[in-house]
Amino acid sequence: MTETETAAAQAVPRDGRPFLEVKDLQVHFPTDDGLVKAVNGLSFSLERGKTLGIVGESGSGKSVSSLAIMGLHKGSRAQVHGEIWLDGSELVQMSVPEIRRLRGQQVAMIFQDPLSAMHPFYRIGDQLTEAFLVHNDAPKAVAKKRAIELLDRVGIPSPDKRFYDYPHQFSGGMRQRAMIAMALMCDPSLLIADEPTTALDVTVQAQILELIERLQSEFDTAVVVITHDLGVVAEMSDEIAVMYAGRIVEQGTADTIFNAPEHPYTWGLLSSIPRMDAPRGDELVPIPGRPPSLINLPGGCSFHPRCPYVRDAHRRVEPVLDPVDGDPSHKVACLLDAGTRKKLWDELQAGIRPSDARKDVMAEEGAA
C-alpha cells in the first residue's frame, strides 16, 4: 500500500468533528513502585487556526499528553488508551510507521530544550533538510532552499551562512528559532509548543511568541502551547485548559479563565502571579502543599489535600468536568456549588485570604 493509499484508508469523514479532538486520553507507565497515571482521562478539542494553552504545575501531565499526540510513546512501555483525532484520522490506533509519516508533515513539535532536541554532531541546515526530505520526494537543492527561506523567516541573520553552523554556535534564542523553522519545514497543520520560552530572557520570549503567532496566521496552523507560565498563555491563547494530576480541572476562553475562574486551583495559580497594581511589599501567595503522587492519587477530588475550602465530600466524590451555568465554553471540575465559587472568587479579588474565606464558608454552613 502506498503512502497516499494508507493516508486515505486512515482518513474518515469529519462529520463536524473538530480539527483536533482528544477523547478520554489515558497515559500510564508501569514501574516497580506501581502504575504512574500521568494522564488520566484528558479530553479537549481545537479548531484550525486557533491556539489552546495548557497550563499546570510540573508533573500535571502537560508534556506527556503532547508526546501522546505526537505518537512518541509508541514502542515504549507506556499504556496509551483513548482517542486522538486529527483531521479525520485516529492516531492512537495507528502503527509506528503510519504515525511516523504524519509526524513532521501534519503534526510537529517545538521542544522546550532545543540544544538537547537537536543533534550536536550535525549542522543546523542538514537537520532542517532531513526533516523535509523524509516527507518529500525532492532534490537536496530544493530542501536547502526551503531551509534557508525558513531560517530567514524566523529571524536568523545571514541564513545562507548560518545554514552551515552547528547548534552550539547558536544562542539560546536562535536555537529556539531554528527549532521553529524545523517544525515548519513541511507546513504542519498542528504545531505543539512545549515550554517554547523556557530559559530565555524576557525580550527574546516576546520575540519568540510574536514569531509563533505570525507564522500561525500565515500557515493557518492549529497551535497547542504547553507551559506553566500564565503570562505566555494570556498572550497567545484563545482557550486555556488548566491541568492538575493528569486531568483538566478547568477549561474556558482566555478572558474567562483570567477574569472569572471557578476552580480553587486556578485561583491559586493566578494568585501566585505578581500584580502591577498590588501594594509595594505584598508577598506572593503560593499554593500550599505539593502535587500528589501519580501512583497513589488521593480519593475523590485530587486537589482536596491542598484546597483551602475542602469539605468531607471532596475526599469521597470525584468531580466531573461540567459546564458552568450551562455555558459549554467554560467547564470546571469542582464539588463546590456555583454560588459559593463566585462568592469566594469575589472575596479573593477583594483581598480576603483563603483562610478567612474558608471560615466564612464554614460559618454559613453551620448556620444553615
VEXDREN-2710 file (C-alpha; in Angstrom, 1 decimal):
% VEXDREN-2710
k/r/px/py/pz
1/MET/0.0/0.0/0.0
2/THR/1.4/3.4/-1.0
3/GLU/1.7/6.3/1.5
4/THR/-1.3/8.0/-0.3
5/GLU/-3.4/4.9/0.0
6/THR/-2.5/4.5/3.7
7/ALA/-3.5/8.1/4.5
8/ALA/-6.8/7.6/2.6
9/ALA/-7.5/4.4/4.5
10/GLN/-6.9/6.2/7.8
11/ALA/-8.9/9.2/7.0
12/VAL/-12.7/9.3/7.6
13/PRO/-15.2/12.0/7.0
14/ARG/-15.0/14.6/9.8
15/ASP/-18.8/14.9/10.1
16/GLY/-18.5/18.1/12.1
17/ARG/-15.7/16.7/14.3
18/PRO/-13.2/19.4/15.5
19/PHE/-9.8/19.6/13.7
20/LEU/-8.1/18.1/16.7
21/GLU/-10.1/16.1/19.2
22/VAL/-8.7/14.3/22.3
23/LYS/-11.2/12.0/24.0
24/ASP/-10.6/10.3/27.4
25/LEU/-6.8/10.1/26.8
26/GLN/-5.0/8.0/29.4
27/VAL/-1.2/7.5/29.5
28/HIS/0.0/5.2/32.3
29/PHE/3.5/4.0/33.0
30/PRO/4.1/0.7/34.8
31/THR/7.0/0.9/37.3
32/ASP/8.4/-1.2/40.1
33/ASP/6.6/1.0/42.6
34/GLY/3.2/0.9/40.8
35/LEU/1.3/2.3/37.9
36/VAL/2.0/6.0/37.2
37/LYS/-1.2/7.6/35.9
38/ALA/0.5/10.6/34.2
39/VAL/-2.6/11.4/32.1
40/ASN/-5.9/10.1/33.4
41/GLY/-8.9/11.0/31.3
42/LEU/-7.9/14.1/29.2
43/SER/-10.4/15.5/26.7
44/PHE/-10.3/18.7/24.7
45/SER/-10.7/19.9/21.1
46/LEU/-9.1/22.5/18.9
47/GLU/-10.0/24.1/15.5
48/ARG/-7.6/25.0/12.8
49/GLY/-6.1/28.5/13.2
50/LYS/-6.8/28.6/16.9
51/THR/-4.5/28.3/20.0
52/LEU/-5.1/26.2/23.1
53/GLY/-2.9/26.9/26.1
54/ILE/-2.4/24.0/28.6
55/VAL/-1.1/25.2/32.0
56/GLY/-0.3/23.5/35.3
57/GLU/2.5/22.6/37.6
58/SER/5.3/20.3/36.7
59/GLY/4.0/16.7/36.8
60/SER/0.4/17.6/35.9
61/GLY/0.6/15.7/32.6
62/LYS/1.1/18.5/30.1
63/SER/4.1/17.2/28.2
64/VAL/3.1/13.6/28.5
65/SER/-0.2/14.4/26.7
66/SER/1.6/16.3/23.9
67/LEU/4.0/13.3/23.4
68/ALA/1.0/11.1/23.1
69/ILE/-0.4/13.3/20.3
70/MET/2.9/13.1/18.5
71/GLY/2.9/9.3/18.9
72/LEU/6.2/9.3/20.7
73/HIS/5.0/6.8/23.3
74/LYS/4.7/4.1/20.7
75/GLY/7.2/1.3/21.2
76/SER/7.8/2.2/24.8
77/ARG/6.3/0.7/28.0
78/ALA/3.6/3.4/28.2
79/GLN/0.0/2.3/28.2
80/VAL/-2.0/4.7/26.0
81/HIS/-5.8/4.5/25.8
82/GLY/-8.5/6.8/24.5
83/GLU/-8.8/8.5/21.1
84/ILE/-6.9/11.3/19.4
85/TRP/-8.5/12.5/16.1
86/LEU/-6.5/14.8/13.8
87/ASP/-8.4/16.0/10.7
88/GLY/-10.4/12.8/10.4
89/SER/-7.5/10.4/11.3
90/GLU/-7.4/8.5/14.6
91/LEU/-3.8/8.5/15.9
92/VAL/-3.8/6.1/18.9
93/GLN/-4.5/3.0/16.8
94/MET/-2.0/3.9/14.1
95/SER/1.1/1.8/13.7
96/VAL/4.6/3.2/14.3
97/PRO/5.3/3.6/10.5
98/GLU/2.0/5.3/9.9
99/ILE/2.3/7.8/12.7
100/ARG/5.9/8.5/11.7
101/ARG/4.7/9.5/8.2
102/LEU/2.3/12.0/9.9
103/ARG/4.9/13.3/12.3
104/GLY/6.6/16.4/10.9
105/GLN/4.2/16.6/8.0
106/GLN/0.9/17.0/9.7
107/VAL/1.9/17.5/13.3
108/ALA/5.1/18.9/14.6
109/MET/6.5/19.9/17.9
110/ILE/8.8/22.6/19.3
111/PHE/10.6/21.1/22.2
112/GLN/11.4/23.0/25.4
113/ASP/15.2/22.5/25.1
114/PRO/16.4/22.9/21.5
115/LEU/20.0/22.2/22.4
116/SER/19.2/18.7/23.5
117/ALA/16.5/18.2/20.8
118/MET/19.0/18.9/18.0
119/HIS/21.8/16.6/17.3
120/PRO/25.1/18.3/18.3
121/PHE/27.2/16.5/15.5
122/TYR/25.1/17.7/12.6
123/ARG/24.8/21.1/11.1
124/ILE/21.6/23.1/11.5
125/GLY/20.9/23.1/7.8
126/ASP/21.4/19.3/7.5
127/GLN/18.9/18.7/10.3
128/LEU/16.3/21.0/8.6
129/THR/16.7/19.5/5.2
130/GLU/16.4/16.0/6.6
131/ALA/13.0/16.9/8.1
132/PHE/11.9/18.0/4.6
133/LEU/13.4/15.1/2.6
134/VAL/11.8/12.4/4.8
135/HIS/8.3/13.6/3.7
136/ASN/9.0/15.0/0.2
137/ASP/10.4/13.4/-2.9
138/ALA/12.5/16.4/-3.9
139/PRO/16.2/17.2/-4.7
140/LYS/18.5/18.3/-1.9
141/ALA/18.8/21.7/-3.5
142/VAL/15.1/22.3/-3.1
143/ALA/15.3/21.2/0.6
144/LYS/18.2/23.5/1.1
145/LYS/16.4/26.5/-0.5
146/ARG/13.4/25.7/1.8
147/ALA/15.6/25.6/4.9
148/ILE/17.3/28.9/4.2
149/GLU/14.0/30.5/3.4
150/LEU/12.5/29.4/6.8
151/LEU/15.7/30.4/8.7
152/ASP/15.2/33.8/7.2
153/ARG/11.5/33.9/8.1
154/VAL/12.1/33.1/11.7
155/GLY/14.7/35.9/12.0
156/ILE/18.1/34.2/11.7
157/PRO/20.5/36.7/10.3
158/SER/22.6/35.7/7.2
159/PRO/20.6/32.4/6.9
160/ASP/22.6/31.2/3.9
161/LYS/25.8/31.2/6.1
162/ARG/24.2/30.1/9.4
163/PHE/22.8/27.1/7.5
164/TYR/26.2/25.5/7.9
165/ASP/26.6/26.2/11.7
166/TYR/26.3/23.6/14.5
167/PRO/23.7/24.0/17.3
168/HIS/26.3/25.1/19.8
169/GLN/27.2/28.1/17.6
170/PHE/23.7/29.5/18.0
171/SER/22.5/31.4/21.0
172/GLY/19.5/30.1/23.0
173/GLY/17.0/32.3/21.2
174/MET/18.5/31.5/17.8
175/ARG/18.3/27.7/18.6
176/GLN/14.7/28.1/19.5
177/ARG/14.1/30.0/16.2
178/ALA/15.9/27.2/14.3
179/MET/13.7/24.6/16.1
180/ILE/10.6/26.5/15.0
181/ALA/11.9/26.5/11.4
182/MET/12.5/22.8/11.6
183/ALA/8.9/22.2/12.8
184/LEU/7.5/24.3/9.9
185/MET/9.6/22.7/7.2
186/CYS/6.6/20.6/5.9
187/ASP/3.8/23.1/6.7
188/PRO/2.2/21.1/9.5
189/SER/-1.4/21.6/10.3
190/LEU/-0.9/21.2/14.0
191/LEU/2.0/22.7/16.0
192/ILE/2.7/21.8/19.6
193/ALA/4.9/24.2/21.5
194/ASP/6.2/22.6/24.7
195/GLU/7.5/25.4/27.0
196/PRO/8.7/27.4/24.0
197/THR/10.2/30.2/26.0
198/THR/11.9/28.3/28.9
199/ALA/15.3/29.7/29.9
200/LEU/15.0/32.7/27.5
201/ASP/15.2/36.3/28.7
202/VAL/12.0/38.4/28.6
203/THR/12.9/40.2/25.4
204/VAL/13.6/37.0/23.5
205/GLN/10.5/35.4/25.0
206/ALA/8.4/38.2/23.5
207/GLN/10.1/37.8/20.1
208/ILE/9.5/34.0/20.0
209/LEU/5.8/34.3/21.0
210/GLU/5.3/37.0/18.3
211/LEU/7.0/34.8/15.8
212/ILE/4.8/31.8/16.5
213/GLU/1.7/34.0/16.3
214/ARG/2.8/35.5/13.0
215/LEU/3.7/32.1/11.4
216/GLN/0.4/30.7/12.7
217/SER/-1.6/33.3/10.9
218/GLU/0.4/32.7/7.7
219/PHE/0.1/28.9/7.7
220/ASP/-3.4/28.8/9.4
221/THR/-1.9/26.3/11.9
222/ALA/-3.6/25.0/15.0
223/VAL/-1.3/25.5/18.0
224/VAL/-1.1/23.9/21.4
225/VAL/1.0/25.8/23.8
226/ILE/2.1/23.9/26.9
227/THR/3.6/26.0/29.7
228/HIS/3.5/26.8/33.4
229/ASP/3.8/30.5/32.6
230/LEU/0.3/32.1/32.7
231/GLY/1.8/35.2/31.0
232/VAL/2.5/33.1/27.9
233/VAL/-1.0/31.7/27.6
234/ALA/-2.5/35.1/28.3
235/GLU/-0.6/36.5/25.3
236/MET/-1.2/33.7/22.9
237/SER/-4.2/31.5/23.7
238/ASP/-7.8/31.6/22.5
239/GLU/-8.7/28.9/25.1
240/ILE/-7.0/27.6/28.2
241/ALA/-7.1/24.2/29.8
242/VAL/-5.8/24.0/33.4
243/MET/-4.4/20.6/34.3
244/TYR/-3.9/19.0/37.7
245/ALA/-2.8/15.4/38.5
246/GLY/-3.3/14.2/34.9
247/ARG/-6.8/15.8/34.4
248/ILE/-8.3/19.1/33.2
249/VAL/-9.9/20.8/36.2
250/GLU/-11.0/23.9/34.4
251/GLN/-11.3/25.0/30.7
252/GLY/-12.6/28.1/29.1
253/THR/-11.7/31.1/27.0
254/ALA/-8.6/33.1/28.0
255/ASP/-10.8/36.0/29.1
256/THR/-12.9/33.7/31.3
257/ILE/-10.0/31.9/32.9
258/PHE/-8.3/35.2/33.9
259/ASN/-11.4/37.2/34.8
260/ALA/-13.9/34.7/36.1
261/PRO/-12.2/31.4/37.1
262/GLU/-14.2/28.9/39.0
263/HIS/-11.7/26.3/40.4
264/PRO/-9.6/26.8/43.6
265/TYR/-6.5/25.5/41.8
266/THR/-6.9/28.1/39.1
267/TRP/-7.3/30.8/41.8
268/GLY/-4.1/29.6/43.3
269/LEU/-2.2/29.8/40.0
270/LEU/-3.5/33.3/39.4
271/SER/-2.8/34.4/43.0
272/SER/0.9/33.4/42.6
273/ILE/1.5/35.8/39.8
274/PRO/3.0/39.2/40.7
275/ARG/0.5/42.0/40.1
276/MET/1.4/45.5/39.0
277/ASP/-1.4/47.0/41.0
278/ALA/-0.5/45.3/44.2
279/PRO/0.8/47.4/47.1
280/ARG/4.6/47.5/47.3
281/GLY/5.9/44.8/49.6
282/ASP/3.0/42.5/49.2
283/GLU/4.1/38.8/49.4
284/LEU/3.1/36.3/46.7
285/VAL/0.5/33.7/47.8
286/PRO/1.8/30.2/47.0
287/ILE/-0.4/27.1/46.7
288/PRO/0.1/25.2/49.9
289/GLY/1.5/21.6/49.8
290/ARG/2.7/19.8/46.7
291/PRO/1.2/17.8/43.8
292/PRO/0.0/14.3/44.7
293/SER/1.8/11.1/43.8
294/LEU/0.6/9.9/40.4
295/ILE/0.9/6.3/41.7
296/ASN/-1.3/6.8/44.8
297/LEU/-3.8/9.5/43.8
298/PRO/-6.0/10.8/46.7
299/GLY/-9.6/9.6/46.6
300/GLY/-12.3/11.9/45.5
301/CYS/-11.1/15.3/44.3
302/SER/-7.4/15.0/43.6
303/PHE/-6.9/18.6/44.7
304/HIS/-8.6/18.2/48.1
305/PRO/-5.3/17.8/50.1
306/ARG/-4.2/21.3/49.1
307/CYS/-7.6/23.0/48.8
308/PRO/-8.3/25.7/51.4
309/TYR/-12.1/25.1/51.0
310/VAL/-12.0/21.3/51.3
311/ARG/-15.1/19.5/52.7
312/ASP/-15.6/15.9/53.6
313/ALA/-17.4/15.2/50.3
314/HIS/-14.3/16.2/48.4
315/ARG/-12.5/13.2/49.9
316/ARG/-15.1/10.7/48.6
317/VAL/-16.7/12.1/45.4
318/GLU/-14.8/12.6/42.2
319/PRO/-15.8/15.8/40.5
320/VAL/-16.8/15.8/36.8
321/LEU/-15.8/18.5/34.3
322/ASP/-19.2/20.2/33.8
323/PRO/-20.3/23.4/32.0
324/VAL/-20.6/26.5/34.3
325/ASP/-24.1/27.9/34.3
326/GLY/-24.9/26.0/31.1
327/ASP/-22.0/27.6/29.2
328/PRO/-20.4/24.9/27.1
329/SER/-17.3/27.1/26.5
330/HIS/-16.5/27.2/30.3
331/LYS/-16.2/23.9/32.2
332/VAL/-15.0/23.2/35.8
333/ALA/-14.5/20.1/37.9
334/CYS/-15.2/21.2/41.4
335/LEU/-17.6/20.0/44.1
336/LEU/-18.3/23.5/45.5
337/ASP/-21.6/24.9/44.2
338/ALA/-21.6/27.7/41.7
339/GLY/-22.8/30.3/44.1
340/THR/-20.1/29.5/46.7
341/ARG/-17.4/29.6/44.0
342/LYS/-18.4/33.0/42.7
343/LYS/-18.5/34.4/46.3
344/LEU/-15.1/33.0/47.1
345/TRP/-13.6/34.5/43.9
346/ASP/-15.1/37.9/44.6
347/GLU/-13.6/37.7/48.1
348/LEU/-10.2/36.8/46.7
349/GLN/-10.4/39.8/44.4
350/ALA/-11.2/42.0/47.4
351/GLY/-8.1/40.8/49.2
352/ILE/-9.7/38.3/51.6
353/ARG/-7.2/35.4/52.1
354/PRO/-8.3/31.8/51.6
355/SER/-8.1/31.0/55.3
356/ASP/-10.5/33.8/56.2
357/ALA/-12.9/32.9/53.3
358/ARG/-12.9/29.3/54.5
359/LYS/-14.0/30.4/57.9
360/ASP/-16.9/32.3/56.4
361/VAL/-18.0/29.3/54.3
362/MET/-18.0/27.0/57.3
363/ALA/-19.9/29.6/59.4
364/GLU/-22.6/29.8/56.7
365/GLU/-22.9/26.0/56.5
366/GLY/-23.1/25.8/60.3
367/ALA/-25.9/28.4/60.4
368/ALA/-27.8/26.6/57.7
END
